[in-house]
Amino acid sequence: QVQLMESGGGLVQAGGSLRLSCVASRNVFVFDIMGWYRQAPGKQRELVARMTKEGSANYPDSLKGRFIISRDYENNTVYLQMNGLTPEDTGVYYCGASLDFRDYWGQGTQVIVSS
């Protein structure tokens, strides 16, 4: 069993930054993909950023240049640096990971951006 634990969410003023972290309970392997997804109130869950084990990062076009994903492969940890936050970034951010075609999810960490 793999458990993902997110941290770093909170309340921040518009224009500020947050750094989210996600740590897996086991680090005897490297996830094929680790990433971040978010769900705003009344909206579907959407991809924020993801990174393969080879280090290739993917972002939605709307978030490129503002959010940065990074991974610590040895410790099975993924980070999300969020800059220039706006109220539209408010939502629950989930850590997700895949390994051998199996998906794992964290419980989510809430991000609230005030104006």
KADA-V760304 format. One record per residue. N is the residue number from 1. PSI is psi in degrees with one decimal (* if undefined). NEAR is the number of other ideal C-beta (glycine too) atoms within 10 Angstrom. Layout:
n=<N/N>
psi=<PSI/PSI>
near=<NEAR/NEAR>
//
This chain:
n=<1/2/3/4/5/6/7/8/9/10/11/12/13/14/15/16/17/18/19/20/21/22/23/24/25/26/27/28/29/30/31/32/33/34/35/36/37/38/39/40/41/42/43/44/45/46/47/48/49/50/51/52/53/54/55/56/57/58/59/60/61/62/63/64/65/66/67/68/69/70/71/72/73/74/75/76/77/78/79/80/81/82/83/84/85/86/87/88/89/90/91/92/93/94/95/96/97/98/99/100/101/102/103/104/105/106/107/108/109/110/111/112/113/114/115>
psi=<137.4/132.8/131.8/133.1/116.6/154.9/164.5/-7.5/171.2/-164.5/130.3/149.4/149.4/136.9/-11.2/-174.4/153.5/151.9/114.6/147.3/148.4/123.1/132.3/147.5/-21.7/139.1/34.3/3.0/169.8/124.2/141.0/-45.3/137.1/142.4/-177.9/140.6/154.9/155.9/112.0/156.4/127.4/5.3/163.2/156.8/136.6/154.7/135.1/-50.1/151.6/153.4/133.3/171.4/-17.9/-7.2/8.6/126.3/145.7/137.4/150.3/148.3/-33.7/-18.1/-6.9/134.9/-12.4/-34.6/142.6/126.4/145.2/157.9/144.9/98.3/-36.8/-35.4/9.9/53.5/140.2/142.1/154.9/112.4/120.3/120.7/157.2/45.9/144.3/162.5/-27.2/-13.6/-4.9/136.8/-179.0/125.1/126.2/138.1/133.6/150.1/150.4/145.8/123.5/44.1/16.6/139.4/144.6/146.6/144.4/176.6/-13.6/150.0/135.3/135.3/124.4/122.9/118.5/155.2/*>
near=<5/15/12/22/14/22/13/16/18/11/12/17/10/13/11/14/11/19/13/23/16/25/18/23/11/9/15/6/12/13/24/14/17/29/24/25/19/23/14/15/7/6/9/6/15/13/14/23/24/20/22/15/14/6/9/9/15/14/19/11/6/10/16/12/10/15/21/16/19/15/22/13/14/8/10/22/18/29/20/25/15/25/13/12/21/12/12/10/21/17/22/18/23/20/27/21/21/15/17/7/6/10/9/17/15/21/11/18/22/12/22/14/19/11/7>
//
